[in-house]
Amino acid sequence: MFLGIPAAAFAQIPTQPTGDEERPLAPIAPEEQVQKTEEVAQTGNIFHHKPGTPHSYWDNLEGHLSIEAGIAGNPWTSSGRNFAQFYVDRANTVTMNQILGSLSHPVEDVGHGYGIGFTFETLYGSDGRFDPTAGMGSGALNSLYQWIPTQAHIDFKFPWIFKNGIDVQIGQMYGLLGAEGTPSLARPFYTFNYASDYIVPFETVGIVATMHLTKKMDWILGIDAGNSTTFGQYGNNNKPKGYFGFAWNNLMNGKLNFHLIGHFGPQGNNGRTYTDGPWTSAGVGAIANEKMQYNADFLATYHINDKMSVTVNGTYLHDDLSRDDVYGVTTYFAYDINPSLTFNARGEVFRDNTGGTILEYSSFTSFTKALTNKPYPYYMAEPTTYGELTLGVTYRPDFINKHVHFGQFTFRPEIRLDKSLNGTRPFNKAAYPTAANGYNTVVRDGDNNMLWFSCDAIWAF
């Protein structure tokens, strides 16, 4: 049941079908165009253009840094854990989730319609436990706080075939599916929904091409090494995986954006099975090269007006290897009460047909070990239909930020209720395998709901 779990991976940023926010091309221009070039990338610029001098490509080099810390309060847990969570699994513990730093350059015109840019980004913190890429620093640190590279890609603009050209990214990049991203400000809440935590790719290494068929419609194709894996001994198998999908932008007078994207390919590990006491690795041998995984994601955002928006995200995963079907629908509502305060609401229904996907990786290194075919401790639930309702605010206190000349502070308190909708009891308990209990790892005697209160604080530049 659990042998295909690493293939069920992992999450990313929905509004960026090319992996990063698309910015207008910044031409290397005559003097009258220099001001427009500077407007493309102001915040975070490392080098500032000097008036009266020719524009340089490096004028738009950007550096950004964000720091997130928070606490997920759950007074009713007896395990010290928040079940079915990756990043905020530690209950009642103040945690530094991430120090995220990046060096990037927007795609900029280098002549004849061609453009080039790049992004390099790295993360240190407790979130690093669940966002590794095998073979790229994975396992460098083994404590609660770990270091990982999160992005390392070169971006190109080609004036080919279509009127608006083709964008290409090559390297390590965030996955294109899911509604919530790893960077703290790439999601409306501190906690994640089930789909973004468990069944969409966090990281891929490969090539993604976005073909601008029209001004409002994009065709997305990609080929990669798999969910959070690379190549050779750090690959899960020797078969390619990839993306196929479409995105529509600025429909209905700019009010509607949506995409339909799939990620397909064998995701199981073709290494042999290893054991360590009661624990087993994810390797299943050569059959992993044949067993497909199908992952599809629909995401639509409608801006009701300048202050309110509604987002619907439907995600589905089928894994031939684990014989699991996992799927869910999440709805978001956002209301900008004023420039400093946004109200957010999220509701989700999510089904794990076998119980083999939603589980708790119970050691600091369990997730990385699962990816790299090593035995890993975990516990899990019975087949469950999960319901989740989260209410919170994003508060950017003006009385603090107006006195801060470098960066901005954001606070996000929330209240969340998780519930089993089919009578199982997976919350607030743990299952530790022993000979006496037949090495059982399934939680059956916990609670059927989990009420918890969380808050994080973010400083970002």
Disulfide bonds with the S-S distance in Angstrom:
none
